Amino acid sequence: MANKLNPDELREALHSTCEKRNSAGMLPNWESILEEVRSSDAMNRVWDSYLQDTPYAVGITFGQTMDAASDLLKLADWNVRS
């Protein structure tokens, strides 16, 4: 199906993006990093501010965005590359 993500392509895109941003070394710790971001009051305030200017995101919680990021990293099976 055209609407499914290919885990290999996702993993390669993630790897390329991390290399470009010099952040590949952080990815082995992605679960703890996402948890830190999820529990950050500052990041939650940023999300709340973002919602004020972004009508299509209304109804999506910050926790849901963190769940989606986690799901994508799991789909990419990042530990295969790290």
Buried (B, 14 or more C-beta within 10 A) or exposed (E): EEEEEEBEEBBEEBBEEBEEEEEBEEBEEBEEBBEEBBEEEEBBEEBEEEBEEEEEBEEBEBEEBBEEBBEBBEBBEBEEBB
